[in-house]
């Protein structure tokens, strides 16, 4: 059997589980850190519940993903999670799920590990969404997840720092309402509403255009030039206003390169 015949025969097996995202379907990629609880609390000993060093590592990872060849309209990160909204109609890799998942997980793992100075890994899943309303709902869902995680984390780590064990802190919070948790923090001198927005709402990253002074060698004079850069927003709007922001990115049909 010659190579071409063997190649054709074996590729059937290689591609047998390929899934392709249907045309005109919106795509979001969600990445999560693998084993990050141990990494952040035991190995690297980041400050709990939030550490600006870890925050910056996650932001840098999102920026790397938005500059690695994909057409991404918007990036969002909270805790050890990243969500990426692809430009509508993106055709990278022929919309093959395995290519998105493997490449994005690899790029994120490499970028984070390089910045941290030790090995860290991410997994990735592609989330197909049928319409713009579901995309809006997805990011509202992730923002609400950020809010809930933030409140729970502040309560848990406040109790732990007072000497409560893992079991005691967990038991004290199990089944408790949002109002109970807010009151618990307030009794400890923490006003949850006044904590930094990025800790409660996550962080958004997108491309923006700006003007920069340059020099035109042909005209031999200074002139303003339009450049592109990644904007990192630590003060995202909340609720419906955030949904409106997502709709702006859904209107993109092209992609601003760096």
N, C-alpha and C positions, 0 to 999 in steps of 0.2 A: 504494500500500500504506500503510495507516495504521500508527500507532506500535505498537499492540498486536500486530498481525500480524507486524511486523518484529521486535519484541522477542521474541516467541515463536519465531520462525524462527532468530534469531541466538543465543539462549541455548542452543540445542541444541549449537552449536559450542563455546560457552564452557564448557559443563559436560561435554563429551565425554570428558574425561580424569579426571573426578571419581572419587575412590575414597573409600569410606566404611568405617570400621572396624566390623566386625560387632558386634552386641550381645553382651554377656557376655564380651567379649574385653578383657583388661587392656591398658592403654596406657602406654608410656613415651616421652617425647620426649628425644632426645639432640641437643644443640647443640655445635658446635665452632667455635672461633675461626678465621677465614679469614685466612691470611697472618700468623699471630701470631708465628711464629719471627722474621720480619723486624721486626715491630712491637716485640716485647719485647727483642730482642737488639741491633738496629741503630738503630732510631728512638728508642725510650724508654730503652734501655740499662738494663733491670732487672737486678738482681743474679742471677747464675746459680750453681747451678741453681734456687734458689728465692728469691723476694722477697716479703716481707710486704705490700708495697704492691700488687703484682699479685694476691696472694691475696685481699686485701680488696676489690679491684675485682671479682673473680669472685664473692665472697660477696654483695656488694651487688647484682650482676646477678641472682643467684638469688633474692634477696629481692624484687627488682622483679618478676621473673616470677611469683613466688608471690602477688603483690598486684595482678596485672593482669587479673583477672576469670576466671581458670581455677580449676577445683577440683583443686588439687594437694595430695596427701597428704604428699609427701616430695621434697626436692631434694638433689642430691649434686653436688659439683664436685671435680675433680682436674685439675691442669695448666690447659689452656684449654678444658676440656670440662665440660658440665653435663648431668645426667640428671634428668628430672622424672617422678615417678610420679603418675599421675592417680588421683583417687578412683574406686574401682570403680563402673561404671555412669555415668560422666560423659557428658553429652549435649551439651556445648558445641559450637556450630556444627553440630549434627546429626552429629557425629563425622566431618566431612569432613576428609580428610588435608591438602588444600591450604590450608585455613583455619588449621589448627594450625601447619603448617610456616611459612607466610608471617607469621602474626601473632607467633608466638614468636620467630622469627628477627629480625623488626623490633623487637620490644620489647627483646630482648637487646642488639641493636646500638645502639639508642638509649640504653639505660641505661648501658652500658659506655662509649660515646663521650662521653656527658654527664659522667660521673665522671672520665674520663681527660683530657678537654679536646681530643681529636682524634678523627678518624673511625676506627672499628674495626667490623668486621662479623662476624656469625655465620651459619652455615648450620644447618638443623634437619631432622631426619628423625623420623618417628613409627615406633616399634617396637611392633607388635602382638604380644602374648604370650598363649598359649592358656590358661594356668593359673597358679596361685599359685607352683607349684614353679619355673616358668620365670622368673617375676619375681624370685624369690629368687636363682636362678642368674645372672640378668642383673646384679644389683647386686654379687654376689660376683665376677663376671667383671670389672666395672669397678673394684672395689677391688683385685683382683689386678693389673690393668693399672696402677693407680696405684703399686703396690709395685714392679713391674718397671721402670716409667718412672723412678721415684725412684732406684733402684739404678743404672740405666744412666746417668742424668743426673749423679749424683754422681761416678761413675767418669770419665765423659767430661770433665766440667768440671774435675775435679781434675787430670787429665792436661793439659788445655788451659792451666790456670793455671801449670803447670810448664814451659810453653813448647812443648808438643807441638802440631803442626799439626792441622788437621781430619782430614787423611788418616791421620796417624800415630796419633792418639787412636782413630779409628774402627777402624783395623787391629788395634790392640792389644787391643781389646775384642771383635772379631768372633768369634763362635762360642764365647766363653768361658762357663764355668759360673757359676752363682750363687755358689758357694763361692769361686771364683777372684776374683770381683768384690768379695766381702766381705773377702777377705784383702788385696786390693789397697788398699782403703780403710783397713783396719786398719793396714797398713804405712805409711800416710800420716798416721796419728794420728786417723782417723775411725772411730768405732764406729757402724756403720749402725743397729744395734738401738736405740741411744740417741738417735737423731735425732728431732725432733718428729714426733708421730704424724700430724699433718695432711699432712706431706710424703710419708708412706708409705701412708696409708690414705684420703686424701681428707677432705672435710668434708661433714657432713650438716646439713640445715636442715629444721625442721618446726615446726608450730604447737603451742604449749602454753598451758594455762590457768594463771593465777596469781592470788593474792589481793592486792588493793591497797586501802589505807585511803581511804575517800571520805566525803562528807558528804551526809546525807539531809535536804534542806530541809523535807520534810513533817514528819518526826519531830524536826527540829532537833537532830540528833545524828550523831556519827561512826559509820560502820559499814564492814565489809569488803565489797568488791565483787569479783566475778570478772571478770578481764580476759583478753584473748588477746594473745599476742606470738609473734614468730618466734624460735625457739631455734637458735643456731648451735653445733654440736658439733664441736670440733676434736680430740676424743679418741674417735673411733669404735671400737667393738669390732672384733675381727678374726675372720675365718672364720665358723664356725657361729653364734657369738654375734651377728655382724652379720646373718646370715641371719634369726635370730630377731627382730631389730629390724625388719627389712623386713616380716616377717609381721604385726607389730603394725600397721603402716600399711595393710596389705592388708585388715585387719579393719574399716577405716573405711568406713562407708556414708554418712556425711554429711561436711560440711566446716565447720571452724571459721573464721569470718570474722574479719578484723582489727578 
